[in-house]
Amino acid sequence: MVKIAFFETKDYDKAAFAPYEKAGETEFIFFETKLTEMTADLAKGCDAVCVFVNDNVSAAVIDKLYEYGVKIIALRCAGFNNVDVRHAYGKIHVVRVPAYSPYAVAEHTMALLLTSIRRIHKAYIRTRDFNFSLNGMTGFDLHGKTVGVVGTGRIGRVFIDICRGFGMNVIAYDAFPAADSGINYVSLDELFEKSDIISLHCPLTDDTRHMINAEAIEKMKKGVVILNTSRGALIDADALLDGIKARKVGAACLDVYEEEAALFFEDRSGHILNDERLARLISMPNVIVTSHQAFLTAEALNNIAETTMSNIRSYYENNGICDNELCYCDGRIDTLKKDRKEKCF
């Protein structure tokens, strides 16, 4: 019997994972609370924990889980910036879902872009009040515009395909360019300078944190549209606000936010929002914020559940060899995919 504690869970998580709970083989315990040093005690007696993007899997949390006998931390997402993978090495195996549905995130990114530049959100509100005026609703064509895509993994490449379908000129930057991809790679500075639209699809690392800052925005075209459906800390929110107020940034579409952990995935409508930066961003007429929902499709949820359970099963059925394991070795994080032939440790 493998007992798994799920943290930061919602009804859609429970529905997606329910078919994978098998009597006598697995037992699921769902917690709405996030995993933190204060809540790690809830994992006592469990063999595995399953966490999401805003759970705090710090060194202190890992030590507690290790003390309680937890063998595996299963991320039900691709990003792992919230996990101290280095500290976990030699103690607890860490696995992730590297690709659940690149289409879900890429399509949401395009939906945000179209909503913003064609004022769909404003039109929806107006017509519900029987206001059919078109004043202030002028947008612009995507055809012929230059989009700069930062990060050309699965999601970035799907977004590139969508943009090409609109007749857009695509340039891209990636620290590790995809060979023989047909993608027009440029330097990051050139991407900032030439793009009408910039879309972020890269992971959050020490090198990419606040890659969109005051210096970067200064290099961009006046009126640039910035899209972020990856990780909030890729953007310095204060610099973004300054860029918007200076009319340098024409629009921003954000599905993520640096300080989202205490806010997103919860109903805060009856509360005063204490985060002044987020409140100011939401108040801007040229900013659209969605609450980290780009991944949220039925297909993605099913893929997340299937891959997560496959990752956990592989540990117990393959003598500790885990599919999609994040293995800290040689001073770096090895993100080898499936068919790993030997243990990480």
C-alpha positions in Angstrom: 0.0 0.0 0.0 1.4 3.4 -1.1 0.0 6.3 0.9 0.2 9.6 -0.9 -0.5 13.1 0.6 -1.7 15.7 -1.9 -1.2 19.3 -1.0 -2.8 22.5 -2.4 -5.6 20.5 -3.9 -8.9 21.7 -5.5 -11.9 19.8 -6.6 -10.6 19.4 -10.1 -7.4 17.8 -8.8 -9.4 15.3 -6.8 -11.6 14.4 -9.8 -8.5 13.9 -12.0 -6.7 11.7 -9.6 -9.7 9.7 -8.3 -9.6 7.0 -11.1 -6.0 6.2 -10.1 -6.7 5.3 -6.5 -6.9 1.5 -6.2 -8.1 -0.3 -3.1 -5.3 -2.3 -1.5 -2.6 -0.6 -3.6 -2.8 3.2 -3.1 -4.4 5.5 -0.6 -4.9 9.2 -1.4 -5.2 12.0 1.3 -6.1 15.4 -0.1 -5.2 18.6 1.7 -6.3 22.0 0.6 -3.5 23.7 2.5 -0.1 24.3 0.9 2.9 22.3 1.9 5.1 24.5 4.2 7.3 23.8 7.2 4.2 24.4 9.3 2.1 21.9 7.5 4.7 19.2 6.7 3.5 17.2 9.8 0.4 16.3 7.8 2.6 13.9 5.7 3.4 11.7 8.7 2.8 8.1 7.8 2.8 8.8 4.1 5.1 7.2 1.5 4.9 10.1 -1.0 3.7 13.7 -1.3 2.3 15.3 -4.3 2.8 19.1 -4.6 1.9 22.0 -7.0 3.5 25.3 -8.0 3.1 27.3 -4.8 3.9 24.6 -2.3 7.2 25.5 -0.5 9.4 22.4 -0.6 12.4 24.0 1.1 15.3 22.4 2.8 13.6 22.5 6.1 10.4 20.9 4.6 12.5 18.2 2.9 14.3 17.3 6.2 10.9 16.9 7.9 9.5 14.7 5.1 12.7 12.6 5.2 12.4 12.2 8.9 8.8 11.0 8.4 9.9 8.4 5.9 8.6 10.0 2.7 10.4 8.4 -0.2 9.3 10.6 -3.2 8.1 14.1 -3.9 5.9 14.2 -7.0 5.4 17.5 -8.6 2.2 17.7 -10.6 3.7 20.4 -12.8 6.7 21.0 -15.0 8.4 23.8 -13.1 10.5 23.0 -10.0 11.8 26.4 -8.8 9.8 25.9 -5.5 11.8 22.7 -4.6 15.3 22.6 -3.2 16.3 19.7 -5.5 19.9 20.0 -4.3 19.0 19.4 -0.7 16.7 16.6 -1.6 19.5 14.7 -3.3 20.4 11.6 -1.4 17.3 11.9 0.8 14.1 12.0 -1.2 13.5 11.4 -5.0 11.9 14.3 -6.8 9.8 13.8 -10.0 7.8 16.1 -12.2 5.4 16.2 -15.1 7.6 17.7 -17.9 4.8 17.9 -20.5 1.1 17.7 -19.6 -0.4 19.8 -22.4 1.8 22.4 -24.2 -1.3 23.2 -26.2 -3.3 24.3 -23.1 -0.7 26.9 -22.1 0.1 28.1 -25.6 -3.5 28.5 -26.5 -4.2 30.4 -23.3 -1.3 32.7 -24.1 -2.8 33.5 -27.5 -6.3 33.9 -26.0 -4.8 36.5 -23.6 -3.1 38.3 -26.5 -6.2 38.4 -28.7 -8.4 39.5 -25.7 -6.1 42.4 -25.0 -5.4 43.8 -28.4 -9.0 43.4 -29.7 -10.5 44.6 -26.4 -12.7 41.5 -26.1 -12.9 41.8 -22.3 -14.1 45.4 -22.6 -16.6 44.6 -25.3 -18.1 41.8 -23.1 -18.7 44.2 -20.2 -20.0 47.0 -22.5 -22.6 44.9 -24.3 -23.9 43.4 -21.1 -24.9 47.0 -20.2 -26.3 47.4 -23.8 -23.5 49.8 -24.6 -22.7 49.2 -28.2 -20.3 52.1 -28.7 -17.0 51.3 -30.4 -15.1 54.3 -29.0 -11.8 53.2 -27.5 -12.0 49.7 -29.0 -9.5 50.0 -31.8 -7.0 47.2 -31.8 -4.3 46.1 -34.3 -3.7 43.2 -36.7 -1.4 40.4 -35.6 -0.5 39.6 -39.2 2.9 41.0 -40.0 3.8 41.8 -36.5 7.0 40.5 -34.9 6.7 38.3 -31.8 9.7 37.4 -29.7 9.4 34.1 -27.9 11.7 33.6 -24.9 12.0 29.8 -24.3 11.5 27.3 -27.1 10.6 24.1 -25.2 7.4 22.3 -25.9 5.1 25.2 -25.0 7.2 27.8 -26.7 7.3 25.9 -29.9 3.5 25.3 -29.9 3.0 29.0 -29.4 5.4 29.7 -32.3 3.3 27.5 -34.5 0.1 29.4 -33.5 1.8 32.7 -34.2 2.9 31.5 -37.6 -0.7 30.6 -38.3 -1.6 34.3 -37.8 1.1 35.3 -40.3 3.4 36.8 -37.7 7.2 37.1 -38.0 8.7 35.0 -35.2 12.1 35.5 -33.6 13.2 33.6 -30.5 15.8 33.4 -27.7 16.8 30.3 -25.8 19.9 29.6 -23.8 19.9 26.1 -25.4 18.5 26.6 -29.0 16.7 23.6 -30.5 18.8 22.2 -33.3 17.3 21.9 -36.8 14.1 23.5 -35.6 13.7 26.2 -38.3 13.4 28.8 -35.5 15.0 32.1 -36.1 17.1 32.6 -33.0 18.5 36.0 -32.0 20.2 37.4 -29.0 18.0 38.5 -26.1 18.8 42.2 -26.6 17.9 41.9 -30.3 14.6 40.2 -29.3 13.8 43.0 -26.9 14.6 45.7 -29.6 12.7 44.2 -32.5 9.6 42.6 -31.0 6.1 44.1 -31.1 5.0 41.3 -28.7 7.2 39.4 -26.2 6.0 36.1 -24.8 7.8 34.3 -22.0 7.9 30.5 -22.0 11.2 29.8 -20.1 11.7 28.2 -16.6 12.5 30.3 -13.6 16.2 30.0 -12.7 18.8 32.3 -11.1 19.6 33.4 -14.6 16.1 34.2 -15.7 14.7 35.8 -12.5 13.6 39.4 -13.3 14.8 39.0 -16.9 12.1 41.6 -17.7 13.4 44.5 -15.7 13.8 48.3 -16.1 16.9 47.9 -18.3 15.2 45.3 -20.5 12.0 47.4 -20.9 14.1 50.4 -21.9 15.4 48.4 -24.9 11.9 47.5 -26.1 9.7 49.2 -28.7 7.3 51.8 -27.5 3.9 50.0 -27.1 5.3 46.5 -26.7 2.9 43.8 -25.5 4.3 41.5 -22.8 2.9 38.1 -22.2 3.8 35.8 -19.3 2.3 32.4 -18.8 5.4 30.8 -17.3 6.5 32.0 -13.9 5.8 35.3 -12.2 9.3 36.1 -11.1 10.5 36.3 -14.7 9.1 39.9 -14.5 10.1 42.6 -12.1 6.6 43.9 -11.3 7.7 47.3 -10.2 9.6 47.8 -13.4 6.6 46.6 -15.4 4.4 49.1 -13.6 6.8 51.9 -14.3 6.9 50.9 -18.0 3.2 50.9 -18.2 2.9 54.4 -16.6 5.6 55.7 -18.9 3.6 54.4 -21.9 6.6 52.3 -22.9 4.6 49.1 -22.4 1.4 49.1 -24.4 -0.2 46.1 -22.7 0.6 43.2 -20.3 -1.1 39.8 -20.1 -0.2 37.9 -17.0 -1.3 34.4 -15.9 1.4 34.4 -13.2 2.7 36.8 -10.6 5.8 36.8 -8.5 3.9 37.0 -5.1 1.0 34.8 -6.2 1.5 32.0 -3.6 -0.7 33.7 -1.0 -3.4 34.8 -3.4 -3.9 32.6 -6.5 -6.2 29.6 -6.6 -8.3 31.2 -3.8 -11.5 33.3 -3.7 -10.3 36.7 -2.3 -13.3 38.7 -3.5 -14.5 39.4 0.1 -11.2 40.6 1.3 -9.0 43.7 0.9 -6.1 43.0 -1.3 -2.9 43.7 0.6 -0.6 43.4 -2.4 -0.5 47.0 -3.7 1.6 46.1 -6.8 -1.0 43.5 -7.9 -3.9 45.8 -7.1 -2.2 48.5 -9.2 -1.6 46.1 -12.1 -5.2 44.9 -12.1 -6.4 48.5 -12.1 -4.5 49.3 -15.3 -6.8 49.4 -18.3 -4.2 47.7 -20.5 -3.4 44.8 -18.1 -5.1 41.4 -18.0 -4.5 39.1 -15.1 -5.7 35.5 -15.0 -4.9 33.4 -11.9 -2.5 30.8 -13.1 -5.1 29.0 -15.2 -3.3 28.5 -18.4 -2.8 24.8 -17.6 -6.4 24.2 -16.7 -7.9 22.0 -19.4 -9.5 18.6 -19.0 -6.8 17.1 -21.2 -4.0 18.6 -19.2 -5.5 17.5 -15.9 -5.8 14.0 -17.1 -2.2 14.0 -18.4 -1.0 15.4 -15.1 -2.7 12.7 -13.1 -1.6 9.9 -15.4 2.1 11.0 -15.5 2.3 11.7 -11.8 1.0 8.3 -10.9 3.3 6.7 -13.5 6.2 8.5 -11.9 5.3 7.2 -8.4 4.7 3.7 -9.6 8.1 3.6 -11.4 9.8 4.2 -8.1 8.2 1.2 -6.4 8.1 -1.1 -9.4 11.6 -0.4 -10.9 13.8 -0.6 -7.8 13.9 3.1 -7.2 14.4 4.1 -10.9 12.0 7.0 -11.4 10.5 8.3 -14.6 10.9 12.1 -15.0 13.2 12.4 -12.0 15.0 15.6 -11.1 18.4 14.4 -10.1 21.0 16.8 -8.6 24.4 15.6 -9.7 27.7 17.1 -10.8 26.6 20.5 -9.6 23.5 20.7 -11.8 20.0 19.4 -12.0 19.6 16.5 -14.5 16.2 16.5 -16.1 16.5 13.2 -18.0 13.1 12.0 -19.2 11.7 8.5 -19.1 13.6 5.2 -19.6 16.2 6.1 -17.0 18.4 3.1 -16.7 19.9 3.6 -13.2 19.1 5.1 -9.9 19.6 8.8 -9.3 21.0 7.8 -5.9 
